[in-house]
Structures are given as C-alpha cells and as structure tokens.
Amino acid sequence: MKKLLIIAAAILISAGTADAKWWIFGKSGGEVGLKYLYVNKVSADETGPKIKVFKETLGADGLIKITGKASVGKSSVGSVRISLDDKGTWTDVKFAENGTFEHAFKPEQGKTYIMLVEVTDTAGKTNKPEETRKELSLSDENIQAKVKETLDIMFTAYSREDLTRFLANVGENFAGDKAILERAVKRDFDALSAINLRYTLNNVAAGAQGRIFVSVTYNRMVLVNKTGTTSTDSGATEFVFDMNEGQLALYSMKQPLMFGLSDPEVGTGVVLGGGEGLVLDDSGDLSTGLVVTKSYTNPDQSFGYNIETETFEDCDATAPNCGGHLLFMPGIPYIAADDVPTSAFIGPIPGKTVSTATQADAQAAAVNQQTTLTAGSTYGLKYGADYYAVEVTSLSGSGGGPYSITIKTKAF
Amino acid sequence: MKFSATITAMICLALSAQVYAQDAAPAPAGASEFHATNEFSVVSNELNGPGKSASSLTKGLNYLEVLNLYGSGVKGAWTYNYTAGGKATDDLRNDSKKLSLTNIQGRATDNVHTVTVGDVFESFSQYALATSLKGASYRFLKEGTKLPEVTGVFGWAYPRWDSVWKDPVTRTVNRQAAGLRVKENFNGDLWAGLSAVSAKDTGRITATDALYDAKNYTLDFSYLPMPGLTAAGEYSLSDSELSPAAGTAKTSSKGSAARLELVGDADPSRVSVEYENVEPDFFSALGSASPDRRKVKARWRYKYTKRVTFTSGLLWYRNNLDGDKTAGTTYNWKPELSAAIKKPFSGRPYSFADLSYKFDRKYGGGSSGADHYLNANYRDRFGGLDSDTNLGYTLYRTKTAVRDAKEVNFNTSLNSRHQVRSVVLKPSVNLGTWYSKDELSDETDKLYEYSLGLGFEAPDTNLTGDLRCGANMLRKSAAGTDDSDKFFAALNTYWRPKLLAKLNDSTVFLRAGFNDYSFSTTNRNFREKSVTIGLNTSF
C-alpha cells in the first residue's frame, strides 16, 4: 500500500507541476473549455458521438442529467449554455463559482437530442461547442431485450470463433483484464470447434453506475480439436455489463465460465451452485476430467488411496509398501506421493479447487515427496507421466486415529 | 407436451396485462405507465444416430414462456417503478425449474430518498460489492448540497429467486449480505467513497461446501487533476473466516487489495496506466478480484494521422506475493502492438487494414512458455461486394513440454446487398481453414469450414430472415483420434403481421436447424433437427 501511495502521489504531483501541454495531450490548460462532462454519470470522454439511454438506467424521476465543469484558465466563467436541438435554441445553465453546472431534462421516446455545451469566460472567449456535440436518445428497448441482444451477439461470435466481434462487447475495464481474456478466448478458439451455446435469462437487474447484472442458465456442446471428442455441460453463471454508447460492454463474469475457458482467472468470483463448468488446460485439452469424490474412515493414522481404482487402503503403518498413488498420515500431518515409483511428487495448489486446478497447476505444484496435510487444500500430484489434482474437502480425527476423510480427485 | 396450469396462468396474465396496458394508455402523461413483453415458443427436437447421447438438445416437444412486466407512476412527491418477470419451461436443459420467478423489483424516490426492494444491484466498487442481491436498499442523495450520498443495502446473494425459498432443485448456500456506502463529491473534481460490506454463509448443501464469514472495508475515489486526465483507485481490506467443510477447523485470514488507474484522454492520444496488487489472502465474497496478483498495465492509443492509429500495450503480472507457493512464482509478460489503417490504398476508399502482434511470456513456478500471436485483417469493398479477410499465425512454445505448436488460421467472408423491388437480399459466403502442427507429438490437425448465407428483408410484408448452411471438417493425423464432419443448416425468420398490430409490437418467429455430426468412429455419429416457432409481443 505504501508503494502504491508513493507512486500515486508522485504521478499526481508531477501531473500538476509538469507542462500541461504534455499531460493533456494537446489540450491547453489556459483555453476555455470543459474540464469534464457527464451524461447520466457516464463520462462523455468515454462515449462515442451517440449516447443511447435506457429507461431502466434513468432515475425514478425519468430525467437525463448533464453535469460538467467549465474550465477557463485564469479567467472567470461568464456563462454556460446548453443546446439540445443542434444550436436551434440555447438554455442558460446555472453554474457554481468553480464552474460546475448541472442541467436536467425529461427525454421523449423516439426523439434524438443533439446536445452542445457552450462555455464563455468573462472576456467573451468561448469554447468550441462542436467538440462537445453528442446525440442523445432514449431507447425504446427495455434493458432485458438489450441484454438478450448483447448476449446473442457474444454467444454467436464465440460460437463462430469471431474474436473481433466478440471483443467488441467486452469493456476496456473488464475486471479480469481484457488483454488476458482476449488471449484466453483466442486459445479457446484454437482448442475448440463446433461450439454450440444456448442460454435462458434467469435474472436481470439494473443498478448504480449504469451497470447491469445478468444471471443465465446455460447449456453447451463443444468439440475438442486435440482429442476429437465432444463434451457437454450445463449450469448457471453470472455477468455484469457496463453501459457504453447505448451498448452493453462486459465488465465481469464469474465461474463457471462461458468464455475464456483457457484461463480460469478471467472469472472474478464463483456462482453459488453454478456447477463445475469446462476448463481448458495449457495443452489445449479439456481438464474437466471426471471429479471423483470419496469418503473413508481408517482405524489408525496411516492409509493410502489409489486414484485409478478409487479405493482407500489401511496401511497399518507400513507406509512405504502401501499401494496406490497417495499416502495419508494425518497424525503428523502429511500427505505424500506414494514412493513407488520414485518419480512421484506432490505439492499444494493454493487458491484452487479440484475443479479449477489445471494440469499446469498440478505440474507446477508437484515438486516434493510429501507436504503438510490440511483440510480444504488442493494438491497437484505427478505419478509417472500422469498428473492429478487432489482436494481434501474434510478431515477429522486426532492422535493415533481413527480418521475420517473426504477427497475429490481429478486425472488430467 | 402437457400445457400445465402454470403456463396457462402465465399466458392469461400476459393477456390481462395487455388489456390493462390498453386501458392505461389514455392516462395523462406522467400519471402511470405499464408495459409488458411476452415470448412464447415451442421447440421440437429430433435426434437420430448411435451417438445421439452426445447432443446437447432435449429430444421431443418442449415449450419456453418468458413474461416481463414493467410499470411506473407518480404518487404525491414520490415516483415509483416496478418490474416483474417469470419463466416457464418443460425443458430442463433450458432451466432446472419448470416455473420460476426471474426478477422482481420495486423502486420509489422523492429525488432525495430512494428505496429499492427485490432485485437490488447497488454496485459499490469493484472490490466491495459488484453483485446483485435479493433484498432491499436505501439511498440518500440530496443534490446541490454538501451532504454525502449514503447507500445501505441488505439481502442475500442468491443467484435466483427459487433459491430464496429453498427450492430443493436450486438451493444453494445461504450468503447473507449487508453493506453501507458513504460517498462525498468534494468539488466536482474529486469524489471518494467508503464502503463496508459483510457476507456470511450458512446452510451447507453438502458436507464439502465451503462457508465464508467475510468483511470488506473499501475506499475508492476518482480525481480529475486537469482536463483530460483522470485518476481513479480503490483500496480494500478483507477480514475473512473460512470453514472449508463440515467438521473441519475454521481458518482466518486478512488481506488487502489496491488498484490505481491513470487515464489521459484527448486527441490524438489515449494513455492509461494501471497498477493492481491483490494479496493472496484477500477475499471478496461480493466483489470482483483475482487474489494473489500484482499487475502493471500500460496502454497507449495514438492517432498518428487521420488514417493511421497505433495501439501499444504492456501487461505484466505475477503471483506468489507472500512467497508461500512451494512451486515458486509465475511471471507473465504480455506486450502487444497493433496498427489500424484506414484506406491503406488511396485508390480504395473502403479499404481498412488492421495488423497486430501479441506476445505472451510466462515463466517460473514450474512453467515456461513464450507464445507469439500475429494477425492481419483486411476489409474492402469491390463493386457491391464487401470482403473481410483474416490471417493469423500463432506459435505456442513451452520449455516444459506442455504445448509446442504452430497454428495458422485463415477466414474470409464476402457479403453483398441486392434490392429486387421492395425485397432486400443479402447473400454471403464464408471460407475458413485452421492448421495446427503439434511438435511434441508430431501430429497435425486441419480444420476446413465453409458456409453460405442468404439474408432477406421484405418491408412490405414485415418479414426478415436469414438462411445459412455450411460444414466444418476436422482432419486429425494422430492414431486413435477421430476425424469429424459437421454439416449444418439454419433458418431464422421473423414476421410482424399487421393483424397483430393491435398488440402494438408483435413478432412471429420460426427457427429451424439441422446438424449432422459424422466421426471416423461411426457409432459416434448423430443428427439433430430442431424447429422452434414462437410469438414475441410487447405492449
């Protein structure tokens, strides 16, 4: 945090003291103009020439609010005027001493308002109103129809593997990072074909900052190029969209993922009860592998597990000779890759579950013969040439036993 | 198919809503409004072939009914609006519930106090609260005064309404949430918000469900030091307790997350610099964050001339911020450079070229890879023919023998528009190929695809539609893997009959699809035939 504050302070101080020409990229601090302009709390800098507003994002009073701040250098603001009919008529707007102003009007459906803002300083110098020109309109679509239209475009673009069209609906401020999502989707397209996605809306809620929350139930089928096999899954997931120029732009999405299956970290959050979803590993194959859940109670503190036969075994303290892939000694407590063959290794995969862990995670983690055993942890296991993820979901018992354990395993 | 009482009730409700809407229409402007949309569709799916179990369609005849109601009005000094929606289906692939309430919300305000109940989406900030709740919220905002904006919210973070009443099919862990936000706009240039959010999980569905009890305290701000420059940031502290599974000990953790973004935006440049640091132990149950990540990102878009725009970017991030990861730290470098050129050939007014190069370097933590992505796109118009051609080359390289491959993809599409009397026809052709050489296994995959399309618009009859057919062919050299062919045909038509004009805005739609999947292993082959007919009505 300290570093962050130092960086922020340094940048802001230098911004304030440096020659303004450099920082404002061509704008002069001494010119008459607008320091900022917002239409319904959305920065005009962030929108294109057309701004479409949805009823659901208006306040309950149904007004479009234009707020801004006049900038006149060392002079004083003389007047602020707004035109909503392409300079046909001008309305004087009250402004504060520091140049801030607000103007509100009730838009009519089907009508387009050509907005321009004129700022004049006390010396009579004005800004260039054309630079503030925006076309405002109130959409006759409801937000749910818009959400459906946007999801249709995104699902179709993803199904047709059209990266450009897909990314056109992803916001620059995408929480999982747009650059990471772009590469993940590109990898998806290289790994999958014959993508077939369907969804129905569960819930749409418009909220503060013009954001839209969307919950869907989905159903999909994909063909994995690497193996030539098909895979289907279904579940529920959630998206958040931003409004931008009357279009919705993806702001965040949760796991299970619909897009960017090659990098689970593009999902920021997990849907409660959403399902496992599909995940592509670094090799371009699906790493959904069947997740096997097994529970077992052992009379003492030494037991093993064979992932292939899905069976536990009481090792009776003869640990080295216990069959299978894993050896558990919760009294110590440790979990070990069983020592035959000696190329078996294990290690923790922090922050992942057996569902979200990838082969690369397992490969990176599996570097030790043994490691500490704790409930809730996920481990990567290398056994011969094979990789596995193992999640210890519960563990109870003490001393010399008995111990009860529940694990989930997945083979890559 | 059985039309249950529930679906009948929904249709009756939709029709009665329409009558109400017509009655309400002559009311004075601003008094009250009522609108509804209703979509009812029936789909018939037929599956054939020995591999039909691989299909994601549900065989047989099924229906889907979606109804949404919207209203608003004025009562004294208060204005209010409300929405409600429901969905009914007998296809469990559409929804695990046959009948469900999709959304319900009521909102009232006197321009100072705003109360919302039902679906409440108070988006505080990225780390604090960025999800919808089923509950209620209250906001105080007196514009034109120095008083801060205060928002309080309480509810449950259920993904759907069925979960609220503990429906056995859609029941989830109960995540109860509460939050308070105070936001002050200091002088128009600077605003800052303080948020406190808590989330507490109860009610395991299975013994292995993880339950959190988490609190987040967050400061976010935006500052405009000068025209064209915006600084925005957020700092959040989390204090969470995790119960990984039934009968296991709880673990406590504290962490922080911070991000700062500077954006300079004025022609000819837009420059953004972003820094983010999310500690491994940071947890946000209701916000959006990628724990254990330190990230720096810079992006510069520069309009070199009116015709040429350059975009360059650099993204760097790493994990293992606390050094506890046994395997070590993974670093990522992702630089990129692209140029978008309008009219690269001065004699071709509609020509447009886009060239890009992206590089991914990932190393440490047991992995090491360097991937290169090159892409060239060219669009132009030749006579009445619009073309869009894309050529991409990707090189995947790992030092850990996970993926070493060269991939080339090529796509081109040709579209045109023809008017025959009042009918507009839009034929199109798409051709594509993808080639992948896996250097680890010394195997090759090739994919060929084509499609032909014909869009049509007949404004006189209010008919629009699109017919498309084509095929994908995957050819694999690896022994034991299947080649596959997919042939598809799809028809979508939308008709707005004048007879239904009284219903204001109604569309009858017909969608028909045929997919034929063939594999080398013939017992995987299957075919899907799907026909959907429906009516969408808004009033």
Interface residues (C-beta under 8 A of the other chain):
Chain A: M1 L4 I7 A8 I11 L12 A15 G16 A20 W23 I24 F25 G26 K27 G29 G33 L34 K35 Y36 S43 D45 E56 G59 A60 D61 G62 T67 K69 S71 A96 N98 G99 T100 E102 N142 Q144 A145 T164 E172 A175 G176 D177 A179 I180 E182 R183 K186 F189 D190 S193 A194 N196 R198 T200 L201 N202 N203 V204 A205 A206 G207 A208 Q209 R211 I212 F213 S215 T217 N219 R220 M221 L223 N225 K226 T227 G228 T229 T230 T232 S234 A236 E238 V240 Y251 S252 E265 T268 G269 V271 L272 G273 G274 D282 S283 G284 T293 G347 P348 P350 G351 Q359 A360 Q363 A364 A365 V367 N368 T371 A375 G376 T393 S394 L395 S396 S404 T406 K408
Chain B: H35 T37 A54 S55 S56 L64 V66 N68 Y70 S72 T79 Y80 N81 T83 G85 K87 T89 R93 N94 D95 S96 S100 T102 N103 Q105 R107 A108 T109 N111 T114 D119 V120 F121 E122 S123 F124 Q126 A130 T131 S132 E143 G144 T151 A157 Y158 P159 R160 W161 S163 T170 R171 T172 V173 R175 N187 G188 D189 I205 A207 T208 A210 Y223 L224 P225 M226 P227 G228 L229 T230 A231 G233 Y235 L242 P244 A245 A246 G247 T248 A249 T251 S256 A258 L260 L262 G264 D265 A266 D267 P268 S269 R270 V271 S272 V273 Y275 N277 P280 S284 G287 S288 A289 S290 P291 D292 R293 K295 K297 G313 L315 D324 K325 T326 A327 G328 T330 K334 E336 K358 D360 G365 G366 S367 G369 D371 Y373 N377 N390 T394 T398 T400 V402 R403 A405 E407 N409 W434 S436 D445 L447 N472 L474 K476 T481 D482 D483 S484 K486 N515 Y517 F519 R524
